[in-house]
Amino acid sequence: MDAALRAGIALYNAGYYRITHDAWEAPWIGMGGRQEPKDFLQGLIQFTVAIHHATVDNESGARKLAGRAQTYLEGYPEEYQGVNLVPVREYLAALEADPAHVEDTDPPTMTHHGEGVELTDLDFEETTLAADAIAEVEGDEDLLDAAIEYAEADLEAGDEGSQFVTFVFDYVRSPDDRGIIRQRLSEHVDRRESREADVEGLFE
């Protein structure tokens, strides 16, 4: 669960409150009916969505989810799975009391084993999870799926300098340049697909 946890924390710390939960949903779903740590993840998911609701002036939604998140996080220690829950709980309480709190006080930095995880701190596996979440909002799912597939194939073949690996990192880490990255990545994917199609044609 660590890769998904770190990817979600980095998305949250970067201000992607609405999509943070995408990184956490797969492990959460895979936990079936187990309450721990499923409730922990559910609490974090509702924490980030509550903040999103507050930022778009949905006060009732923010209060409702802030209350639920606190309930899901009840019984967990101050630090769980490396996450410091003290500032999370404090902010949830303030948000439930007054969703406008988000206008006066920025959401707390979420930490993992004391580290305020940023998108630039993520390794390749963690970055692919963040990329998937961002791509869904940006409408780049097919492009990123192909890029990640080629990047993983290149890494498996020992090509750590693969341009596809670099593009996946850049897509996540450089939001201001995402349009250019999208264009260049699309061109590389097209070329790769054409080469593979040419090779396949040799055996037909």
Residue frames as qw, qx, qy, qz and C-alpha x, y, z in Angstrom:
[[0.000, 0.884, 0.468, 0.000, 0.00, 0.00, 0.00],
 [0.421, -0.586, 0.025, 0.692, 2.99, 2.33, 0.48],
 [0.289, 0.091, 0.496, 0.814, 3.27, 3.27, -3.21],
 [0.096, -0.668, -0.598, -0.432, -0.39, 4.27, -3.41],
 [0.415, -0.780, -0.349, 0.312, -0.24, 6.02, -0.04],
 [0.413, -0.422, 0.159, 0.791, 2.78, 8.11, -1.06],
 [0.179, 0.299, 0.572, 0.743, 1.31, 8.91, -4.49],
 [0.208, -0.773, -0.560, -0.216, -1.90, 10.15, -2.89],
 [0.452, -0.712, -0.181, 0.505, -0.05, 12.18, -0.27],
 [0.370, -0.172, 0.323, 0.854, 2.05, 13.86, -2.98],
 [0.025, 0.518, 0.605, 0.604, -1.05, 14.68, -5.03],
 [0.347, -0.816, -0.457, 0.074, -2.72, 16.12, -1.94],
 [0.470, -0.582, -0.010, 0.664, 0.34, 18.21, -1.02],
 [0.266, 0.039, 0.458, 0.847, 0.40, 19.54, -4.59],
 [0.305, 0.262, 0.175, -0.899, -3.20, 20.73, -4.19],
 [0.405, -0.003, -0.726, -0.556, -4.93, 18.03, -6.26],
 [0.371, -0.077, 0.675, -0.633, -7.59, 17.56, -3.59],
 [0.759, 0.229, 0.041, -0.608, -10.30, 16.35, -5.96],
 [0.821, 0.353, -0.421, -0.156, -8.25, 13.52, -7.49],
 [0.112, -0.558, 0.765, -0.301, -6.10, 12.43, -4.54],
 [0.753, -0.090, 0.516, -0.398, -8.56, 9.64, -3.78],
 [0.827, 0.457, -0.236, -0.226, -7.88, 8.05, -7.19],
 [0.344, 0.544, -0.736, 0.210, -4.47, 6.90, -5.95],
 [0.257, -0.250, 0.777, -0.518, -6.00, 5.36, -2.82],
 [0.774, 0.074, 0.067, -0.625, -9.10, 3.71, -4.24],
 [0.730, 0.284, -0.605, -0.140, -7.43, 0.60, -5.71],
 [0.281, 0.164, -0.841, 0.432, -5.88, -0.59, -2.42],
 [0.412, -0.042, 0.442, -0.796, -9.03, 0.47, -0.56],
 [0.808, 0.150, -0.194, -0.536, -11.23, -1.66, -2.87],
 [0.642, 0.286, -0.710, 0.042, -8.78, -4.55, -2.63],
 [0.047, -0.273, 0.749, -0.603, -9.13, -4.67, 1.15],
 [0.403, -0.333, -0.823, -0.222, -12.62, -6.15, 0.95],
 [0.511, -0.720, -0.357, -0.305, -14.45, -6.06, 4.25],
 [0.647, -0.179, -0.404, 0.621, -11.43, -5.57, 6.50],
 [0.183, -0.947, -0.264, -0.005, -11.84, -2.55, 8.77],
 [0.299, -0.862, 0.317, 0.260, -8.15, -1.84, 9.36],
 [0.192, -0.364, -0.068, 0.909, -6.53, -0.16, 7.50],
 [0.147, 0.515, 0.669, 0.515, -9.54, 0.25, 5.22],
 [0.190, -0.886, -0.412, 0.100, -11.18, 2.78, 7.56],
 [0.431, -0.570, 0.141, 0.686, -7.89, 4.67, 7.67],
 [0.266, 0.066, 0.571, 0.774, -7.83, 5.05, 3.89],
 [0.033, -0.703, -0.651, -0.285, -11.54, 5.91, 3.80],
 [0.313, -0.823, -0.253, 0.400, -10.90, 8.62, 6.37],
 [0.345, -0.393, 0.323, 0.789, -8.08, 10.10, 4.30],
 [0.179, 0.355, 0.691, 0.604, -10.17, 9.92, 1.13],
 [0.130, -0.822, -0.544, -0.108, -13.03, 11.79, 2.78],
 [0.402, -0.666, -0.046, 0.627, -10.57, 14.28, 4.29],
 [0.276, -0.162, 0.447, 0.835, -9.28, 15.31, 0.88],
 [0.012, 0.515, 0.693, 0.504, -12.74, 15.39, -0.71],
 [0.257, -0.813, -0.452, 0.263, -14.01, 17.52, 2.19],
 [0.309, -0.524, 0.147, 0.780, -11.26, 20.03, 1.45],
 [0.162, 0.165, 0.640, 0.733, -12.21, 20.01, -2.22],
 [0.108, -0.720, -0.664, -0.171, -15.84, 20.71, -1.34],
 [0.311, -0.769, -0.232, 0.509, -14.75, 23.58, 0.91],
 [0.303, -0.313, 0.349, 0.830, -12.63, 25.12, -1.87],
 [0.025, -0.269, -0.646, -0.714, -15.62, 25.18, -4.24],
 [0.303, -0.137, 0.225, -0.916, -17.96, 26.62, -1.57],
 [0.681, -0.250, -0.595, -0.347, -19.94, 23.42, -1.05],
 [0.205, -0.496, 0.559, -0.632, -20.27, 24.00, 2.68],
 [0.852, -0.181, 0.205, -0.446, -22.78, 21.23, 3.39],
 [0.922, 0.269, -0.272, 0.061, -20.67, 18.67, 1.53],
 [0.334, 0.556, -0.559, 0.516, -17.52, 19.83, 3.32],
 [0.457, -0.433, 0.480, -0.611, -19.14, 19.59, 6.78],
 [0.945, -0.021, 0.035, -0.323, -20.69, 16.21, 6.06],
 [0.860, 0.323, -0.338, 0.203, -17.45, 14.62, 4.82],
 [0.120, 0.590, -0.551, 0.577, -15.32, 16.28, 7.50],
 [0.663, -0.361, 0.386, -0.530, -17.54, 14.68, 10.13],
 [0.984, 0.112, -0.042, -0.131, -17.46, 11.28, 8.44],
 [0.608, 0.544, -0.475, 0.330, -13.69, 11.41, 8.01],
 [0.196, -0.554, 0.582, -0.562, -13.20, 11.99, 11.72],
 [0.866, -0.164, 0.261, -0.394, -15.41, 8.99, 12.47],
 [0.923, 0.323, -0.204, 0.052, -13.41, 6.73, 10.14],
 [0.440, 0.561, -0.509, 0.482, -10.14, 7.87, 11.73],
 [0.596, -0.609, 0.268, -0.450, -11.32, 7.28, 15.29],
 [0.942, -0.268, 0.199, -0.020, -9.28, 4.74, 17.20],
 [0.795, 0.425, -0.120, 0.416, -6.15, 5.14, 15.11],
 [0.607, -0.500, -0.123, 0.605, -2.99, 6.33, 16.88],
 [0.013, 0.866, -0.060, -0.497, -1.45, 9.74, 16.29],
 [0.203, 0.583, -0.643, -0.452, 0.75, 8.18, 13.61],
 [0.798, 0.137, 0.565, -0.157, -0.48, 5.30, 11.49],
 [0.791, 0.430, 0.330, 0.285, 1.13, 3.74, 8.41],
 [0.544, 0.002, 0.097, 0.833, 3.69, 6.53, 8.71],
 [0.003, -0.629, -0.334, -0.702, 1.05, 9.27, 8.44],
 [0.119, -0.111, -0.517, 0.840, 0.83, 11.91, 11.18],
 [0.134, -0.586, -0.734, -0.315, -2.90, 12.12, 11.82],
 [0.243, -0.540, -0.441, 0.674, -2.78, 14.93, 14.41],
 [0.053, 0.319, -0.144, -0.935, -2.90, 17.86, 11.94],
 [0.210, -0.201, -0.781, -0.553, -5.40, 15.94, 9.79],
 [0.280, -0.561, -0.764, 0.151, -7.81, 15.56, 12.71],
 [0.161, -0.509, -0.257, 0.806, -7.34, 19.18, 13.81],
 [0.101, 0.156, -0.399, -0.898, -8.09, 20.49, 10.34],
 [0.247, -0.338, -0.841, -0.343, -11.10, 18.22, 9.96],
 [0.226, -0.590, -0.644, 0.432, -12.56, 19.51, 13.21],
 [0.046, -0.457, -0.008, 0.888, -12.06, 23.11, 12.11],
 [0.140, 0.008, -0.653, -0.744, -13.51, 22.38, 8.68],
 [0.220, -0.469, -0.851, -0.082, -16.60, 20.73, 10.14],
 [0.163, -0.623, -0.456, 0.615, -17.17, 23.73, 12.39],
 [0.237, 0.836, 0.030, -0.494, -16.64, 26.24, 9.58],
 [0.804, 0.336, 0.366, 0.327, -15.87, 25.23, 5.97],
 [0.265, 0.944, -0.045, 0.191, -14.69, 28.82, 5.34],
 [0.640, -0.662, 0.322, 0.222, -11.67, 27.84, 7.46],
 [0.789, 0.177, 0.380, 0.450, -10.07, 26.69, 4.20],
 [0.324, 0.856, 0.134, 0.380, -10.00, 30.33, 3.06],
 [0.284, -0.914, 0.226, -0.184, -8.09, 31.47, 6.14],
 [0.488, -0.567, 0.664, 0.024, -5.81, 28.51, 6.78],
 [0.539, 0.433, -0.648, -0.321, -4.20, 26.30, 4.16],
 [0.968, -0.163, -0.114, -0.150, -4.72, 22.55, 4.59],
 [0.519, -0.689, 0.496, 0.100, -1.83, 20.98, 6.51],
 [0.405, 0.540, -0.715, -0.183, 1.05, 19.32, 4.73],
 [0.961, -0.176, 0.068, -0.204, 0.57, 15.57, 4.93],
 [0.006, -0.690, 0.724, -0.011, 3.67, 13.62, 5.91],
 [0.972, 0.030, -0.215, -0.090, 4.84, 10.04, 5.52],
 [0.841, -0.222, -0.182, 0.458, 7.38, 8.96, 8.13],
 [0.361, -0.700, -0.062, 0.613, 8.04, 12.63, 8.83],
 [0.292, -0.090, 0.488, 0.818, 8.56, 13.56, 5.18],
 [0.419, 0.611, 0.235, -0.629, 6.31, 16.07, 3.45],
 [0.566, 0.108, 0.713, 0.400, 6.07, 14.04, 0.24],
 [0.311, 0.645, -0.123, -0.688, 6.08, 16.06, -2.98],
 [0.859, 0.474, 0.088, -0.172, 5.54, 14.88, -6.55],
 [0.421, 0.741, -0.516, 0.085, 9.28, 15.20, -7.17],
 [0.353, -0.493, 0.747, -0.273, 9.94, 12.73, -4.34],
 [0.891, 0.111, 0.297, -0.326, 8.02, 9.87, -5.95],
 [0.355, -0.293, 0.806, 0.371, 9.78, 6.90, -7.52],
 [0.212, 0.089, -0.672, -0.704, 8.67, 5.53, -10.87],
 [0.192, -0.367, -0.908, -0.056, 5.96, 3.18, -9.55],
 [0.069, -0.595, -0.523, 0.607, 4.52, 5.91, -7.34],
 [0.077, 0.391, -0.231, -0.888, 4.70, 8.41, -10.20],
 [0.156, -0.136, -0.820, -0.535, 2.69, 6.14, -12.51],
 [0.145, -0.560, -0.789, 0.206, -0.11, 6.11, -9.93],
 [0.026, -0.618, -0.183, 0.764, -0.08, 9.89, -9.73],
 [0.052, 0.211, -0.566, -0.795, 0.07, 10.10, -13.54],
 [0.092, -0.359, -0.896, -0.245, -3.01, 7.89, -13.87],
 [0.086, -0.678, -0.587, 0.433, -4.97, 10.14, -11.52],
 [0.008, -0.570, 0.106, 0.815, -3.93, 13.35, -13.27],
 [0.002, -0.064, 0.751, 0.657, -4.46, 11.88, -16.76],
 [0.025, 0.518, 0.855, 0.005, -8.06, 11.00, -15.96],
 [0.012, 0.786, 0.323, -0.528, -8.85, 14.64, -15.24],
 [0.034, -0.579, 0.384, 0.719, -6.80, 15.92, -18.17],
 [0.799, 0.479, 0.107, -0.348, -8.36, 13.47, -20.63],
 [0.300, 0.681, -0.657, -0.120, -5.01, 11.81, -21.31],
 [0.806, -0.271, 0.481, -0.215, -5.80, 8.30, -20.07],
 [0.927, 0.350, 0.116, 0.063, -5.02, 6.45, -23.31],
 [0.428, 0.787, -0.339, 0.288, -1.84, 8.43, -23.91],
 [0.281, -0.664, 0.601, -0.346, -0.49, 7.86, -20.41],
 [0.918, -0.088, 0.351, -0.160, -1.51, 4.18, -20.44],
 [0.841, 0.503, -0.065, 0.186, 0.61, 3.73, -23.58],
 [0.182, 0.801, -0.432, 0.373, 3.49, 5.79, -22.19],
 [0.571, -0.532, 0.542, -0.311, 3.57, 3.84, -18.93],
 [0.967, 0.117, 0.223, -0.046, 3.39, 0.52, -20.80],
 [0.695, 0.621, -0.202, 0.300, 6.37, 1.47, -22.99],
 [0.101, -0.774, 0.479, -0.402, 8.28, 2.88, -20.00],
 [0.780, -0.363, 0.455, -0.228, 7.79, -0.34, -18.02],
 [0.941, 0.311, 0.087, 0.102, 8.86, -2.44, -21.02],
 [0.442, 0.753, -0.327, 0.360, 11.99, -0.32, -21.45],
 [0.367, -0.677, 0.522, -0.367, 12.88, -0.58, -17.77],
 [0.926, -0.116, 0.339, -0.118, 12.40, -4.34, -17.87],
 [0.839, 0.482, -0.015, 0.251, 14.77, -4.41, -20.84],
 [0.697, -0.321, -0.057, 0.638, 17.36, -2.48, -18.84],
 [0.292, 0.498, 0.214, 0.788, 16.83, 0.88, -20.56],
 [0.312, -0.628, -0.492, 0.516, 16.76, 3.19, -17.55],
 [0.118, -0.333, 0.133, 0.926, 17.33, 6.19, -19.82],
 [0.188, 0.495, 0.786, 0.318, 14.09, 5.56, -21.70],
 [0.057, -0.188, -0.120, -0.973, 12.43, 8.73, -22.96],
 [0.517, -0.484, -0.552, -0.440, 9.09, 7.29, -21.92],
 [0.583, -0.435, -0.522, 0.445, 10.25, 7.08, -18.31],
 [0.250, -0.097, -0.088, 0.959, 11.35, 10.71, -18.50],
 [0.248, -0.322, -0.405, -0.819, 8.05, 11.78, -20.06],
 [0.564, -0.538, -0.619, -0.093, 6.00, 10.07, -17.33],
 [0.484, -0.389, -0.367, 0.693, 8.02, 11.85, -14.64],
 [0.114, 0.009, 0.124, 0.986, 7.78, 15.19, -16.45],
 [0.316, -0.469, -0.595, -0.571, 4.02, 14.84, -17.00],
 [0.564, -0.628, -0.522, 0.122, 3.50, 14.60, -13.25],
 [0.544, -0.430, -0.200, 0.692, 6.19, 16.99, -12.05],
 [0.171, -0.162, 0.202, 0.951, 5.82, 19.86, -14.54],
 [0.277, 0.641, 0.688, -0.198, 2.16, 20.93, -14.75],
 [0.144, 0.786, -0.037, -0.600, 3.02, 24.23, -16.43],
 [0.104, 0.481, -0.698, -0.519, 4.67, 22.36, -19.30],
 [0.568, 0.120, 0.795, -0.174, 2.06, 19.62, -19.56],
 [0.640, 0.671, 0.131, -0.349, 0.75, 20.80, -22.93],
 [0.321, 0.721, -0.589, -0.174, 4.18, 20.55, -24.54],
 [0.281, -0.304, 0.903, -0.116, 4.89, 17.26, -22.79],
 [0.687, 0.334, 0.552, -0.335, 1.55, 15.89, -24.02],
 [0.610, 0.722, -0.149, -0.290, 2.40, 16.83, -27.61],
 [0.175, 0.635, -0.751, -0.044, 5.91, 15.36, -27.54],
 [0.441, -0.136, 0.854, -0.241, 4.74, 12.24, -25.76],
 [0.743, 0.460, 0.325, -0.361, 2.00, 11.72, -28.33],
 [0.514, 0.719, -0.421, -0.203, 4.58, 11.94, -31.11],
 [0.040, -0.479, 0.871, -0.101, 6.84, 9.39, -29.40],
 [0.611, 0.094, 0.710, -0.338, 3.94, 7.02, -28.76],
 [0.727, 0.594, 0.040, -0.343, 2.91, 7.24, -32.42],
 [0.361, 0.673, -0.638, -0.093, 6.45, 6.48, -33.57],
 [0.270, -0.300, 0.887, -0.225, 6.77, 3.56, -31.16],
 [0.707, 0.283, 0.527, -0.377, 3.45, 2.12, -32.27],
 [0.650, 0.672, -0.217, -0.282, 4.46, 2.47, -35.94],
 [0.138, 0.581, -0.802, 0.013, 7.78, 0.68, -35.34],
 [0.439, -0.090, 0.844, -0.293, 6.07, -2.14, -33.50],
 [0.740, 0.472, 0.275, -0.393, 3.48, -2.44, -36.25],
 [0.484, 0.691, -0.494, -0.211, 6.28, -2.65, -38.85],
 [0.087, -0.404, 0.900, -0.135, 8.00, -5.45, -36.90],
 [0.612, 0.154, 0.676, -0.381, 4.75, -7.36, -36.51],
 [0.683, 0.602, -0.042, -0.412, 4.18, -7.05, -40.26],
 [0.190, 0.590, -0.769, -0.161, 7.40, -8.91, -40.96],
 [0.185, -0.111, 0.962, -0.165, 5.92, -12.10, -39.51],
 [0.635, 0.364, 0.369, -0.573, 2.58, -11.99, -41.24]]
